Amino acid sequence: MKQLTELATPFASVADSLPLVGNEFPWLNALRQQATSQFNIDGLPAKKVEDWKYTSLWSLAQQSFTHDADKFSLDAQQCDQIALLVDAYRLVIVDGEFSQGLSSVDALPAGLSITSLSTSLTNVEHVLGKQVDLAKAGLTALNTMLMNEGVVVTVATDVHIEKPIELLVINSGNTEGLATHLRNVITLERNSKATIIEHYVGLSDDNYFTNVVTEVVLAEKAELNHYKLQQESKNAFHIATLAAKQAANSQWKTNNISLGAKLARNDVHSQLLGEQAHVVMDGLYLVNNDQHIDNHTRIDHGVPNTTSEELYKGVLEDNSHAVFNGKVIVHKDAQKTDANQQNHNLLLSRGCEIDSKPEMEIYADDVKCGHGSTVGQINENQLFFLRARGLDEVTARSLLTYAFAVDVLERIPYEDIRQALSVVIEQRLPRGGK
């Protein structure tokens, strides 16, 4: 098979030498071998691959990464300051290693299990790798062959978990050029409910690489509120895949907020496989300097009577570059589908760039579908209105920028999470530019 990339990396040889968890399981070894074979064929995707047309991984391929982290100590008080929420069940991974001492997963309610991947491989054989496609151009194959840690969350039938669950992934900056490959597995059984936050944080401005795949399985009538906050180092690489399969009457509400990383790529995919399944797929990206953030989303309406809502917003300044590619596919016989997709962008400088590509492929005839995209600048009439009421120009521009971005957060139903994210966004938002 013809190789699709010119971007050679040493990752395949790393897989042969790195001590990986689960080598005693034949099923996992077979999965890793399959992933290695696929990665040896595809390597890192080049820009001639359609899904990577606007994002180059050349800079990633030029880096030298290590997979051996130096020891680093973090205390509970520091962890509380880093975390988004204090009152939450928490599993902490520091420099690719699970930290039992910093995690709060001991006093869990009945029906909730939160464990590290390295200690739970026997429980995920029937799930791991089933929501993702190794042959899809991207880094899923790389993650599968090198995954060494992550989190496994399982909510039992008819169990509703009120307290949020935060997966806190920290890169301390103590190991230059550290690469971590994390795999998360989230399973909600019938009529269960939970709220999960994936939170990625860099404590320094160092160069490193986070490669994460999160697989979600929602059984009938399950409901998952899923938030991701990415605050990596300004010199980091963050490549993430989030994929879910939804049964009948399930609900998946996901909100993906990207703030950090020199280069970030988010692939979010939902497969609606049962009638009355519903997905809300929201996102917010704030980019400045020479940051590059790429959001690729896909929603597959596979059966009749399913619904989806999608809203992604971006604020760009300086020489930053963002990409939005959202695809909604209404498969044959998926009648009565109701899907809406929107992408809106605010450009605050002449040097920034957005490539927005909303798409819909509809193979059924009785559907209600719509999509749209806008790119604009701060409204001068609104700016004049605020200036006329005594606000200086910087404050007025900042207020208008916040009002544009906060629309995504207002769709979050939980006040504590919404307020915590609002504080993070307000601190990160530019001052409006000129």
Secondary structure, DSSP 8 states (H G I E B T S, - for coil): -----S---SHHHHHHHS--TTTT-HHHHHHHHHHHHHHHHH-S--TTSGGGTT---HHHHT---B---------HHHHHHHSS-SSSEEEEEETTEEEEEEEE-SS--TTEEEEEGGG-GGGSTTTTTSSS-TTSSSSHHHHHHH--B-EEEEE-TT-B--S-EEEEEEE-S-STTBEEEEEEEEEE-TT-EEEEEEEEEESSS---EEEEEEEEEE-TT-EEEEEEEEE--TT-EEEEEEEEEE-TT-EEEEEEEE---SEEEEEEEEEE-STT-EEEEEEEEEE-TT-EEEEEEEEEE-SSS-EEEEEEEEEE-TT-EEEEEEEEEE-TT-TT-EEEEEEEEEE-SSS-EEEEEEEEEE--SS-EEEEEEEEE---HHHHHHHHHTT--HHHHHHHHHHHHHHHHHTT---HHHHHHHHHHHHHHS-----
